[in-house]
């Protein structure tokens, strides 16, 4: 039996460069007990609509898809993207809220929204390289929400607000359950990507796989710390364990530091990466006939020099995303240089105008000075004549 869907919304649209530049739409599905999101292209909406028309030729969906612009591309056009996003959301919501459930009962609809059925999900085959990163970023957001709730709980405790602190603790526990489940799915999904059993069918490169393993281990460490913090105020915890948990509370006010552990994946005799990725949170270092001191981090520039650390902005990106970010940063820098050049040009023109105005004012002052001297001479001549008359 599939889950009961409460609402379907399109949260945002973003431009992606692979396999070629296109717009992807984030479809958020809210069920009775959980919420998830899938990313879809406009062509996938068109395929879904064509399947509905084949299945029910006399009963098309209640709302038509937005019109496709043949002479104007949505790429780089925020107005058209927003217009299409609203149209696609209307299309999905019309099917979701229509009294006739014939479209919602089809396997095509359930597959499009990734609605879980009665059979267990195979997380190792449900991700692509791109969707795994999307899910990782969403799980990171769940971890941040838990930290925010715990921070609020500490504030309410300090103010002796028992009910408010209890509500924050309950919500944090619910989010922690979701976090545990999704971290397990990420681990299984990464194992599938290592084997090439993901949706795109591609085997992930060794360096990228190491990097994502390191990201996942950091996320597991966050989960363990958050678990201790969530359970820190249980009444059955002894005084000593409560004091020990106070040390962990300090991490509420800072993000966890990037782990400096180095990893090396075990290899088979043919040199390929073994796909036996352990799900244990203690698997930060794996050693089995591997080369020592091989970093699991992405390598920037000259490897003989001190390797720069990644930022939160780059850790969630694959190589293509990193290249796109670099290109965007360079474009922004070029734009800033152009703006600065335009400002300098304006300042130059203003300076030249001021110089011309000063030259004109100096000329007027010289002319005024000459006229003043001439009037002074006439005044002195007149005074001498008046003196002669007397």
Phi and psi in degrees as a GROMACS rama.xvg file:
@    title "Ramachandran Plot"
@    xaxis  label "Phi"
@    yaxis  label "Psi"
@TYPE xy
-83.1231  164.187  UNK-2
-71.7102  152.607  UNK-3
-84.6996  119.295  UNK-4
-89.4048  129.362  UNK-5
-93.6836  -40.0437  UNK-6
-156.147  155.004  UNK-7
-132.721  123.674  UNK-8
-135.617  157.256  UNK-9
-107.825  111.133  UNK-10
-78.2457  -44.98  UNK-11
-156.617  167.981  UNK-12
-129.979  140.256  UNK-13
-139.051  154.343  UNK-14
-93.3582  129.889  UNK-15
-121.526  152.229  UNK-16
-101.455  -14.5414  UNK-17
-116.027  141.187  UNK-18
-72.9765  -19.4736  UNK-19
-148.609  162.005  UNK-20
-55.6881  128.756  UNK-21
-157.944  167.985  UNK-22
-100.792  129.082  UNK-23
-112.658  139.931  UNK-24
-113.057  131.652  UNK-25
-87.9979  110.45  UNK-26
-95.4577  116.721  UNK-27
-97.7232  125.155  UNK-28
-112.548  121.851  UNK-29
-109.157  119.929  UNK-30
-105.397  -171.622  UNK-31
-67.5746  -35.9858  UNK-32
-119.194  -9.77604  UNK-33
-156.236  166.398  UNK-34
-131.471  137.99  UNK-35
-141.886  172.963  UNK-36
-138.089  147.999  UNK-37
-130.713  149.402  UNK-38
-105.166  128.987  UNK-39
-133.112  145.196  UNK-40
-90.1941  163.873  UNK-41
-62.8263  -34.6235  UNK-42
-63.4831  -30.8095  UNK-43
-71.1492  -33.5684  UNK-44
-64.0119  -40.6723  UNK-45
-63.723  -41.4073  UNK-46
-62.329  -42.0882  UNK-47
-62.0532  -43.4079  UNK-48
-64.5037  -39.585  UNK-49
-64.0686  -37.3387  UNK-50
-64.8506  -40.1017  UNK-51
-62.8207  -40.7429  UNK-52
-67.8005  -32.6223  UNK-53
-71.4691  -39.4019  UNK-54
-72.2382  -39.5733  UNK-55
-129.849  75.4746  UNK-56
-61.9528  -27.3678  UNK-57
-96.0577  -1.33069  UNK-58
-135.72  79.8431  UNK-59
-69.2122  163.373  UNK-60
-55.7012  151.921  UNK-61
-62.9835  -24.387  UNK-62
-129.792  138.433  UNK-63
-77.4719  154.941  UNK-64
-67.0937  152.78  UNK-65
-60.8868  148.92  UNK-66
-67.6298  136.302  UNK-67
-81.8405  132.307  UNK-68
-88.5666  113.87  UNK-69
-86.1157  -25.8808  UNK-70
-107.036  5.4269  UNK-71
-148.269  122.814  UNK-72
-87.2315  146.341  UNK-73
-77.4931  -18.3101  UNK-74
-63.6781  125.15  UNK-75
74.7003  12.9544  UNK-76
-124.577  90.6668  UNK-77
-60.3564  -31.0403  UNK-78
-65.1231  -48.1463  UNK-79
-66.2327  -36.9742  UNK-80
-62.9381  -45.2264  UNK-81
-65.325  -38.923  UNK-82
-63.339  -44.8271  UNK-83
-67.618  -37.9284  UNK-84
-59.8639  -43.8403  UNK-85
-65.1747  -39.7645  UNK-86
-64.9698  -41.3412  UNK-87
-67.0981  -37.8397  UNK-88
-65.8087  -40.1813  UNK-89
-61.727  -38.9644  UNK-90
-61.745  -47.527  UNK-91
-68.1039  -42.8741  UNK-92
-68.2654  -31.6627  UNK-93
-65.0153  -41.5513  UNK-94
-67.7952  -39.8077  UNK-95
-67.6809  -35.751  UNK-96
-99.6205  -5.2456  UNK-97
-67.9441  138.437  UNK-98
-59.2639  -31.1998  UNK-99
-79.257  118.432  UNK-100
-100.051  17.1002  UNK-101
-61.8074  -36.4609  UNK-102
-74.3665  -37.4276  UNK-103
-70.6245  -21.3919  UNK-104
-87.4847  -3.00594  UNK-105
-81.4345  153.655  UNK-106
-67.3233  -28.2473  UNK-107
-63.7839  -42.4899  UNK-108
-65.9427  -44.806  UNK-109
-65.9458  -37.9943  UNK-110
-69.8447  -37.3842  UNK-111
-62.7712  -40.9807  UNK-112
-92.839  2.02264  UNK-113
56.6824  43.2676  UNK-114
-76.867  123.63  UNK-115
-63.5773  138.407  UNK-116
-101.523  -169.556  UNK-117
-67.7468  -23.4694  UNK-118
-82.6262  148.233  UNK-119
-65.4308  145.501  UNK-120
-78.279  142.382  UNK-121
-101.26  96.4672  UNK-122
-65.61  -21.3163  UNK-123
-72.0261  -14.8574  UNK-124
-118.361  6.52792  UNK-125
-95.5878  -5.36522  UNK-126
-114.598  150.965  UNK-127
-104.427  172.309  UNK-128
-59.1463  -36.6045  UNK-129
-75.2067  -45.3223  UNK-130
-68.7706  -26.3528  UNK-131
-64.0294  -42.0207  UNK-132
-65.9052  -37.5226  UNK-133
-60.9322  -45.1472  UNK-134
-65.5964  -38.8557  UNK-135
-60.3739  -44.3814  UNK-136
-64.5464  -36.5393  UNK-137
-68.8071  -37.7306  UNK-138
-67.3823  -36.9907  UNK-139
-59.8234  -38.0921  UNK-140
-65.0336  -37.0511  UNK-141
-63.2553  -41.5764  UNK-142
-62.9607  -39.6989  UNK-143
-65.165  -37.7406  UNK-144
-62.3083  -39.8067  UNK-145
-63.6673  -42.7604  UNK-146
-60.9166  -41.0302  UNK-147
-62.6247  -43.3581  UNK-148
-63.7944  -40.4105  UNK-149
-67.241  -37.0416  UNK-150
-63.0313  -42.7597  UNK-151
-64.6309  -38.72  UNK-152
-61.4327  -42.8697  UNK-153
-61.8069  -38.7714  UNK-154
-64.5908  -43.5804  UNK-155
-66.0191  -36.35  UNK-156
-64.2566  -42.4946  UNK-157
-64.3802  -25.818  UNK-158
-94.4459  4.01957  UNK-159
62.1557  35.3159  UNK-160
-98.1114  89.7806  UNK-161
-66.3602  -47.9924  UNK-162
-64.9822  -43.0402  UNK-163
-65.0989  -41.0656  UNK-164
-65.4431  -36.8394  UNK-165
-63.9906  -43.0253  UNK-166
-62.8051  -41.1662  UNK-167
-64.0664  -39.3722  UNK-168
-65.1086  -40.5924  UNK-169
-64.2222  -45.3829  UNK-170
-64.6861  -37.6176  UNK-171
-63.3227  -38.4984  UNK-172
-64.9454  -40.2841  UNK-173
-62.4753  -45.9964  UNK-174
-64.9925  -32.6916  UNK-175
-66.3838  -37.5259  UNK-176
-61.5927  -44.7456  UNK-177
-61.3057  -41.4708  UNK-178
-61.2614  -44.7371  UNK-179
-58.7652  -46.53  UNK-180
-62.6788  -44.6236  UNK-181
-73.783  -29.9199  UNK-182
-66.0845  -41.1517  UNK-183
-60.8028  -42.1918  UNK-184
-65.653  -38.564  UNK-185
-62.7801  -40.2384  UNK-186
-63.1532  -46.4392  UNK-187
-65.8401  -37.8097  UNK-188
-64.6618  -38.4388  UNK-189
-67.078  -35.7513  UNK-190
-63.3397  -40.0885  UNK-191
-65.9842  -38.4575  UNK-192
-66.8788  -33.0284  UNK-193
-66.7573  -34.318  UNK-194
-83.6153  -14.7765  UNK-195
84.5719  17.2375  UNK-196
-97.799  12.752  UNK-197
-72.1171  -179.48  UNK-198
-65.9174  -32.6823  UNK-199
-82.6435  -12.6935  UNK-200
75.0257  9.83318  UNK-201
-99.4773  142.664  UNK-202
-84.6708  127.921  UNK-203
-71.1056  142.469  UNK-204
-66.5594  154.192  UNK-205
-60.3705  -47.436  UNK-206
-63.7329  -42.0293  UNK-207
-66.6071  -36.4945  UNK-208
-64.7792  -42.7266  UNK-209
-61.3378  -42.9737  UNK-210
-61.5184  -43.1366  UNK-211
-71.5718  -32.3319  UNK-212
-61.9524  -40.5292  UNK-213
-65.5508  -41.3317  UNK-214
-59.9844  -42.6701  UNK-215
-67.7325  -38.3116  UNK-216
-64.7251  -39.2895  UNK-217
-60.8655  -40.4574  UNK-218
-65.6412  -37.5227  UNK-219
-65.2198  -39.6666  UNK-220
-62.9672  -39.9718  UNK-221
-60.995  -41.6003  UNK-222
-62.7586  -42.8929  UNK-223
-62.8728  -43.2372  UNK-224
-63.6863  -42.7712  UNK-225
-65.3953  -35.2266  UNK-226
-61.6236  -44.071  UNK-227
-62.5088  -40.4229  UNK-228
-70.3978  -37.3625  UNK-229
-64.021  -39.2428  UNK-230
-89.1226  6.56382  UNK-231
-67.2271  -28.2679  UNK-232
-105.696  20.9506  UNK-233
-68.8061  140.666  UNK-234
-67.8051  -19.1648  UNK-235
-89.3343  5.4615  UNK-236
-84.1026  135.471  UNK-237
-73.496  167.775  UNK-238
-63.6408  -40.2447  UNK-239
-65.7048  -41.9229  UNK-240
-69.6892  -31.2676  UNK-241
-66.6472  -39.3326  UNK-242
-65.3415  -36.9404  UNK-243
-65.1093  -33.7846  UNK-244
-71.4847  -19.5187  UNK-245
-62.0101  -29.0937  UNK-246
-65.2874  -39.1228  UNK-247
-70.2272  -26.1962  UNK-248
-63.7437  -23.0489  UNK-249
-62.0003  -24.1762  UNK-250
-75.5566  -8.19284  UNK-251
-63.8579  -28.4634  UNK-252
-101.332  15.3314  UNK-253
-155.162  153.343  UNK-254
-76.9899  145.772  UNK-255
-62.5475  141.095  UNK-256
-73.8122  153.639  UNK-257
-68.1196  130.663  UNK-258
-66.6394  140.064  UNK-259
-98.2082  8.63037  UNK-260
-66.2114  144.126  UNK-261
-106.288  143.038  UNK-262
-125.74  155.063  UNK-263
-145.365  124.214  UNK-264
-74.3649  141.643  UNK-265
-66.1826  149.943  UNK-266
-117.96  154.845  UNK-267
-88.4567  179.951  UNK-268
-63.5436  -28.424  UNK-269
-82.1526  -4.69093  UNK-270
92.7161  -2.0178  UNK-271
-81.1719  160.15  UNK-272
-74.1871  130.461  UNK-273
-71.0616  139.708  UNK-274
-96.1818  14.4676  UNK-275
-85.1438  78.45  UNK-276
-89.1246  118.976  UNK-277
-74.1171  145.898  UNK-278
-90.5007  -1.1545  UNK-279
-73.3747  145.081  UNK-280
-73.8386  -10.7451  UNK-281
-93.446  14.0342  UNK-282
-94.2348  44.4604  UNK-283
-76.7595  -22.0563  UNK-284
-133.338  127.337  UNK-285
-122.7  131.021  UNK-286
-135.152  120.446  UNK-287
-159.41  93.7427  UNK-288
55.0657  43.0332  UNK-289
-114.138  161.928  UNK-290
-74.0037  135.053  UNK-291
-75.373  158.935  UNK-292
56.4829  41.0901  UNK-293
-97.9755  120.514  UNK-294
-74.1043  141.415  UNK-295
-87.8797  0.112575  UNK-296
-86.2774  158.774  UNK-297
-70.4948  136.46  UNK-298
-91.695  126.452  UNK-299
-108.781  127.173  UNK-300
65.0756  -143.812  UNK-301
-72.6229  119.497  UNK-302
-74.1288  -15.4655  UNK-303
-79.0404  -23.3869  UNK-304
-86.2779  175.789  UNK-305
-66.7795  125.119  UNK-306
-78.8272  125.226  UNK-307
-68.9605  147.95  UNK-308
-84.6441  153.027  UNK-309
-78.1008  159.053  UNK-310
-105.343  170.218  UNK-311
-63.1007  -26.0051  UNK-312
-71.4565  -31.0381  UNK-313
-98.2133  -19.0537  UNK-314
-65.8342  -29.8027  UNK-315
-88.7878  11.5906  UNK-316
-112.655  144.497  UNK-317
-84.5736  -174.081  UNK-318
-63.1289  -39.7861  UNK-319
-65.8684  -42.1243  UNK-320
-65.0231  -36.4682  UNK-321
-65.5412  -41.8028  UNK-322
-63.3824  -41.486  UNK-323
-63.877  -40.5024  UNK-324
-63.0572  -41.5137  UNK-325
-63.1745  -43.8274  UNK-326
-63.6188  -40.4889  UNK-327
-65.1942  -40.1589  UNK-328
-62.9316  -42.0064  UNK-329
-64.7302  -39.0785  UNK-330
-63.9292  -40.406  UNK-331
-63.7877  -40.6434  UNK-332
-64.8675  -41.533  UNK-333
-61.6193  -40.1862  UNK-334
-64.2947  -40.0793  UNK-335
-65.1704  -39.321  UNK-336
-63.2006  -42.6605  UNK-337
-62.8365  -41.8827  UNK-338
-64.4164  -40.9868  UNK-339
-64.8454  -39.8829  UNK-340
-63.2373  -41.1039  UNK-341
-64.2426  -39.0444  UNK-342
-63.3117  -43.6515  UNK-343
-62.542  -39.2288  UNK-344
-64.2579  -41.2864  UNK-345
-63.9224  -42.1959  UNK-346
-61.7049  -37.8002  UNK-347
-62.6157  -46.0678  UNK-348
-64.6482  -38.1801  UNK-349
-64.5905  -42.5882  UNK-350
-61.4978  -42.2201  UNK-351
-64.9368  -39.5355  UNK-352
-64.7757  -39.8123  UNK-353
-64.0773  -41.0337  UNK-354
-62.0116  -44.3335  UNK-355
-62.3764  -41.3746  UNK-356
-64.3722  -40.0724  UNK-357
-64.4432  -41.2185  UNK-358
-60.8352  -42.2313  UNK-359
-66.5212  -41.7577  UNK-360
-64.8345  -39.3362  UNK-361
-63.4913  -39.884  UNK-362
-62.891  -42.9213  UNK-363
-63.7043  -39.6923  UNK-364
-64.9433  -40.4637  UNK-365
-62.4695  -41.6576  UNK-366
-64.6501  -41.9923  UNK-367
-64.3907  -39.5537  UNK-368
-62.5614  -41.4453  UNK-369
-64.3857  -43.1722  UNK-370
-64.0718  -37.197  UNK-371
-63.7369  -43.2319  UNK-372
-63.2758  -40.2937  UNK-373
-64.3582  -42.761  UNK-374
-65.6713  -37.6722  UNK-375
-62.2753  -40.967  UNK-376
-63.6178  -44.2314  UNK-377
-62.3919  -38.4453  UNK-378
-66.0527  -41.4994  UNK-379
-66.2665  -38.6544  UNK-380
-63.1802  -42.5877  UNK-381
-65.3884  -38.8509  UNK-382
-64.7514  -36.7929  UNK-383
-67.6286  -40.2579  UNK-384
-65.2182  -40.0687  UNK-385
-63.9674  -37.8659  UNK-386
-66.1001  -35.9041  UNK-387
-68.2687  -34.8923  UNK-388
-64.8774  -42.3181  UNK-389
